[in-house]
Structure formats: C-alpha cells, structure tokens
Amino acid sequence: MKTFINLVVMLFCITAFSQEQKVVYQKMDNDLVKATYYFADNSDIVEREGYFNKEGKLHDTWISYDLLGNKKAIATYNNGVKEGVWTYFKSDKVNIVTYQENKIISVEEKALVVN
C-alpha cells in the first residue's frame, strides 16, 4: 500500500513538474494527503486544494480558486466518487449541483445578490 501511495505521489509530482505547476503534498493524521496546487504562472497563488485518501483517490472537500483568491468551486468526493453538494461561483450567480454516486441528482441556479 505504501508503495502505491508513493507511486501516486511521484506521478503527480512528475505531472506537475512537466506543466511547471507547483504542488505541495502534506500527510495528515487521518490517512489523507492534502494537495495544494498553485497557478503555473504564479507559484504563490493557490489554484486548488483538497485531499487524496490512502488509495490515492480524490476524497473529502476540494476547493478551486481564481487568480484573485476568490472561490470558484467547492466539491466533495468520497473515494474518488462525486458525492454531495457541489457549488460553482460565477460573478452574478451560484450554481448548486447535487451528486449521488457520480450521478447528478439536482441542479439549482441562484442569483448572487451583493449589497
């Protein structure tokens, strides 16, 4: 199992290096690995971050950001499967998509009101 995790991390590092994108991995106490990806053009600004489980699958919450640090999307995975409520932020609206076992259950669009 350790070999598999090391292989997955190595493959992600090779992929990130070939794209000149900085990626930082941090082992967490609960057998998860936190991955933080930075924009290729600016290695100080986070593009997305989330977790991999011990099998190397996307797990738990993943958040994507724009260049200004505003959230673009919040997603949830359960062992690599899309699960729960995903939120996509646009300038004037929010799209809410609910997944169950990789299948879309519902889609909502709400106007974003800023006072």
N, C-alpha and C positions, 0 to 999 in steps of 0.2 A: 504494500500500500504506500509506504514511504517513497519507494522508487517511482510509483505512478505520479504522486504529487510532485516530486522533484522534476519529473519529465514534463508535466503540465506547466509548471512554473518556468522551466527552461524554454519551452516552446513559446510561451507568452513573451518572455524576455527577448527571444530571437525575433519574433514578430514585431515587437515594439521597437527594437533596435533598427530593424530594416526600414521602418517607417519614421525613424528618428523621433519617436514619441517616448517621452519619459514615463515610466511606470514604476510605482513603488508598491511592494508587497509587504504586508505586516501580518505575522501569525498572531491570531487571537487566542484567548484562553479556551474558547468553546469549539475547538477543531475547525474554525473558519479561518480563511485567509482574506484579509482586507486588501483590495486592489484599488489603487488610485492612479488614474490615467491623466496625463497633462496634455494640453494642446501642443502639437508638434511645433508650431511657430513660436510658442511662448511656454517654456517649461516651468513657469511659476504659477500658471493658471490651471486649475483643475477642470478637466473636461467631463469626467465621470468617475464615480467611485461606487464600490459595492463589495460583495463577498462571494467567495467560492467555498464550497464545502470540501470535505476531505477527499471526495471523489473527483474534485476539480470541476464540479458543475456550478453554474450560477445559483446563488442561494440568498434568500433574505432580500433586503432593500437595496436597490440600485438607483442612484441619482445622477442625472445629466445636467450640465450647466452650459450657459453661453459664455462668450468671452468676457462679459461684464460680471460674471459670477451669479447671474440670476438662474434659478432653476428652470430647466426646460422640460424635464420629465422625472417622475418618480415611479419606479416599477418594483414589483415583487416577484421573486422566483421561489419555488420550492423544489429543490433537487433538479434544477435545470428546466423546470416546467413553469410557464407563465401562470400566475395564481393571484387572485385578489384584485384589488382596485389599482389601476394604473392611471396616473394623472399627467396630462400633457398641457403645458402652459404656453399660450400664444399671447400676443400683445393685447388683444381685446376679448379673449375668451379662454375658457378652460375646457378641455375635453376629458371626460372621465370614462374609461373603458374597464369593464369588469371581466376578468378571465376566470375560468374554472378548468383546470387540467388542459391548458393551452388553447381552450376554445373561448371565443368571445360570447359572453352571456348578455351583456347590455352595453350600450353606448349612450352617453349623455353629453350635451354641449351646453355650457353655461356662459352667459355674458360676464365679463370681468368689469366690475364697477369700481372705479377709483375716485375717491372724493378729494 
